[in-house]
Amino acid sequence: MDPFEALVTSSLGLGVVVVVALWSAVWKLFALYRAGSLRQKGWFVALFFLNTVGILEIVYLFVVSKKSPTTE
């Protein structure tokens, strides 16, 4: 049995996989929504196809997509 199979077949390992998948999905949803609302097609495509366990999504949300203040 390979290490990945052993990890997924144990209850603790399955729990870890589920938690990581949910973590990644939540950040991906927020990042895709922001990229879509700002009409940043390149970022939207990159965020959609690259799976980085939320790292790229967090960087995009907190560093790249900062909305510029509007002048009144």
One Martini backbone bead per residue (centre of mass of N, CA, C, O) as a GRO file, in nm:
protein
   72
    1MET     BB    1   0.096   0.037   0.024
    2ASP     BB    2   0.069   0.354  -0.020
    3PRO     BB    3   0.070   0.651   0.147
    4PHE     BB    4  -0.191   0.775   0.029
    5GLU     BB    5  -0.376   0.532   0.080
    6ALA     BB    6  -0.331   0.527   0.386
    7LEU     BB    7  -0.439   0.811   0.442
    8VAL     BB    8  -0.732   0.780   0.317
    9THR     BB    9  -0.821   0.512   0.481
   10SER     BB   10  -0.803   0.675   0.717
   11SER     BB   11  -0.981   0.874   0.925
   12LEU     BB   12  -0.779   1.104   0.960
   13GLY     BB   13  -0.700   1.137   0.662
   14LEU     BB   14  -0.984   1.199   0.556
   15GLY     BB   15  -1.025   1.453   0.728
   16VAL     BB   16  -0.791   1.615   0.608
   17VAL     BB   17  -0.887   1.614   0.316
   18VAL     BB   18  -1.158   1.757   0.368
   19VAL     BB   19  -1.050   2.016   0.498
   20VAL     BB   20  -0.869   2.105   0.261
   21ALA     BB   21  -1.094   2.117   0.048
   22LEU     BB   22  -1.268   2.331   0.191
   23TRP     BB   23  -1.058   2.551   0.219
   24SER     BB   24  -1.006   2.583  -0.085
   25ALA     BB   25  -1.300   2.641  -0.178
   26VAL     BB   26  -1.353   2.901  -0.022
   27TRP     BB   27  -1.120   3.073  -0.138
   28LYS     BB   28  -1.198   3.034  -0.435
   29LEU     BB   29  -1.471   3.172  -0.426
   30PHE     BB   30  -1.377   3.453  -0.337
   31ALA     BB   31  -1.170   3.500  -0.566
   32LEU     BB   32  -1.359   3.459  -0.810
   33TYR     BB   33  -1.555   3.682  -0.738
   34ARG     BB   34  -1.354   3.916  -0.742
   35ALA     BB   35  -1.244   3.877  -1.031
   36GLY     BB   36  -1.521   3.904  -1.168
   37SER     BB   37  -1.602   4.190  -1.053
   38LEU     BB   38  -1.316   4.314  -1.177
   39ARG     BB   39  -1.253   4.193  -1.460
   40GLN     BB   40  -1.015   3.953  -1.424
   41LYS     BB   41  -0.944   3.716  -1.641
   42GLY     BB   42  -0.664   3.606  -1.574
   43TRP     BB   43  -0.716   3.549  -1.274
   44PHE     BB   44  -0.959   3.368  -1.308
   45VAL     BB   45  -0.818   3.142  -1.465
   46ALA     BB   46  -0.591   3.084  -1.264
   47LEU     BB   47  -0.776   3.022  -1.016
   48PHE     BB   48  -0.937   2.791  -1.152
   49PHE     BB   49  -0.681   2.593  -1.238
   50LEU     BB   50  -0.524   2.646  -0.976
   51ASN     BB   51  -0.399   2.433  -0.712
   52THR     BB   52  -0.299   2.585  -0.376
   53VAL     BB   53  -0.457   2.562  -0.106
   54GLY     BB   54  -0.519   2.896  -0.103
   55ILE     BB   55  -0.267   3.074  -0.154
   56LEU     BB   56  -0.333   3.234  -0.414
   57GLU     BB   57  -0.605   3.344  -0.311
   58ILE     BB   58  -0.496   3.506  -0.070
   59VAL     BB   59  -0.305   3.686  -0.227
   60TYR     BB   60  -0.516   3.809  -0.410
   61LEU     BB   61  -0.710   3.930  -0.193
   62PHE     BB   62  -0.472   4.092  -0.010
   63VAL     BB   63  -0.290   4.220  -0.260
   64VAL     BB   64  -0.402   4.251  -0.561
   65SER     BB   65  -0.734   4.332  -0.513
   66LYS     BB   66  -0.713   4.605  -0.423
   67LYS     BB   67  -0.911   4.859  -0.392
   68SER     BB   68  -0.946   5.157  -0.511
   69PRO     BB   69  -1.001   5.459  -0.417
   70THR     BB   70  -1.259   5.672  -0.440
   71THR     BB   71  -1.339   5.971  -0.579
   72GLU     BB   72  -1.565   6.255  -0.486
   0.00000   0.00000   0.00000
